[in-house]
Amino acid sequence: MRLRTALFLCGLAASATLAGCSSVPTSTPIIGEKVATNQIFTSEYGPVEDHGYALPAIPIQRVDPKYHRQIVDYKTDEKPGTIVVNTPTRFLYFVLPGGKAVRYGIGVGKQGFAWEGEAYIAWKQEWPMWHPPEEMAQRKPEVAKYVKEGMQPGLTNPLGARALYLFNAKGQDTLFRLHGTPEWSSIGTAASSGCIRLMNQDIIDLYSRVRPGKGARVVVQQ
């Protein structure tokens, strides 16, 4: 597995903000996709009560429709249950049986923080705490207080409502995460600092589909 620089930067809040994007609500066939969208879940981004937290609705009309959660025809040799992250297109695929996949829009690491390779989801957590590494605290003193004690779960936590933790083949933590984000406007951009972020409503859906273990394979493409 090949991981590039800045493994420790996961969870840094994005700074980019999208203006109201516009696009036709169709899916252009790319990277394994054969035909257009089978089903789109634009209505699934309303307010959510989750474990005592009140997630606000996402103004989904301001997010390009291609990044809305949808089921697509997807040709791949990967087994159902595999997660394929295609960094250039800003899409994450959860492979389904029958040549289908659930496709989610994602935010990715900006240039210099990109990574690629294979891993597996060793464990997952609802409403995780965030522990920024010391390297980040040295550059951003305002987060230093969270290094040891961690930032409590909540609506402003950079890891959002869920986190999936990626380990390599040797069982070592890669320090990369698939996680939620309160910054829905960063979806479709290269604004985060290393990890793969999804809208909170999407990471909740993906979390429900994943069973941690060596079989929960993740392939990241650059």
N, C-alpha and C positions, 0 to 999 in steps of 0.2 A: 504494500500500500504506500502511495506517495502522497505525503502531506507537505504543502508548501509553508510559507512563512506565517508568523503571527497566530499560532495556535491558541495563544492565551487571550485573544481579543473578543471572544464570544460574548454577546450580550450587550455590546456598546450600542447605545441608542442611536438611531439614524438621524441625520440632519436634513436630508432632502425632503421636500414636500411636493407632491404632485398637484398641478392645477387640474381642473376638471378635464379628464381625458375623454376622447370620443373615438369610437370605433364601431363597426358593425358587429353585432353579437354572434359572430361565427368563429369557427376555429380553423385556422390555416393548417393543413397537414404538414407536420415537421417531425424530424427526429423520431421515426418509428410510427408516427400516426399515419393512417391510411385514408381516412375520410373525415368528414366534418363531425362536429359534436353530436352525440346521441342524446344527452340530457344535460341541462345546465341548472344550477341551484342558486340562481340570483336571489331568490326569496329567502334564503337561509341565513341572512346576515342581520337579522333583527336583534333586539335586546335579548340577553340570555341571563337567567338566574342560575348561578353555578357555584355550589358549595358555599353559599353565603355571599358571593360576589355578584354584583350587578354589572355585567358587561354591557356597555352601551351598544346601540345599533351602529353598524358601519354605514356611512353614506355611500353605499355600493355603486350608486349611479356615477360617482366620481372616480371609480376604478375601472380601467379598461375592461370591457366584458371578457376578453380572452383570459384574464386572470381570475375570473369567477370560477368557483369549483364546478367541475363538469366531468361527465363520463364520456370518454372518447374511445374510438377504435385504436388499438395500440399493438403493433406487431413487435414482439420481442422474444428472445429465447429465455428470458428470466422467468423464474417460477412465480406463480401467484403469491402475493405477500411481500415481494421484493419492492423496495423503494428505489426509484431511479430519479436522480436530481440532475437536470440538464441546466447547467449554469448559464450558458449564453442565451437561452430562450426564456429564462426565469420561470421554468416549470418544474414541478415535482410530480412524479407519477407513482401511484400505488397500484401495482399490477393486480388485475383481477383475472379470474378464469375466462376462457372463451375469447381471448384476443381483445380484452377491454382493459381500461385503466381509469382510475379516478385521477384527474389532473387538477393540481392546485397552482395558483400563482404564488411566487416566492420573492423575497428580497435576498440578495446575495452579497458577498464580500466585495468591497471595492478593489480596484487594481492594486496588486501587491499583497493582498490578503486572500487571494483565491486558493483553493485546494481541490484536489481530486484524488480518487482512489476508491477503495472498497472498505467497508466496515460493517458492523452489525449493531443493532440496538440492544445493549446489555440491560438497560432498565429505563423506566419512564416514571414521570412524576407529575402529579396534578398540582397546580399553583406552587411551583418551586421557589425556593430562595435563590438569590443571586449572590455569588461570591466573586467579585472582581479580583484578578490576580494582582500581586504586588507591582508587576511591571506596569499595569494600567494605572494603578494608584500613583506611581511616580510621575506619570505624565499628566494625570488628572486628579489632583489632590482632593477634589470634591467627592470622589468615590472611595477615598482611603478608609473611611470609617466602616465601610462594608466588607473589607478584606477578611477580617476575622469573624465578625458577628453575622455578616451577610445582610442583604436587604430582604426584608420580610415580603412574603407574597402579597400581591395587590395589583390594582389596576395600572399602576405606573411602573411595576417591576419590568425590566427589560426582557425577561424570559416569558412574560405573558402568562397565559392560563395553563400551559402544558409545556413540558420539555421531554425530549427523547435523547438519550445519552449514547453517543457513538463510541464503540471500542474497536480496536484493531484485532487481527487474527490471533495475536498473542494474549489477548485479554486485557490489554492496556487501554486506559482512557485516552482517547485522542484529544480531549478537551473541546471537541466540536459537538454542537447540539442542533437538533431540529426543534424549533421552539416558536411560541407565539410572540406577538408583539402588540403593544398598544398603538404603534405608529403604522396604521393601515396604509398611509400614503407612501411608505417605503416599498410596498409591494411592486415588483416590476423594475426596481432600480438596483444598482450596485452601491448601496449606501451603508450597509452594515459592515462590520469589521471582521468578518470571517465565517460566522455561522449562518445557517439557513433559517430564515424567519417566514412565518405564515401569519395571515390574519388570525386573530384568536378563535373565531368561529370555525376556521379551517383546521387549526391545530387540534381543536377538540374533536373534530370529526376524524382526523388522521389517527389521533391517539386511541380512539375507540376501535380502530381496525388492527392495531399493531399488538402482537404478542411478543414480548422481549425474549431474546435468546439467540443462539447462533443462526437460527433459521430466519431471523429478521434482518435480512441482508439489505445493505444500502450501497448503491453504486452512484458515485458522483462523477459527472462528465464535465470536462472543460471544452 
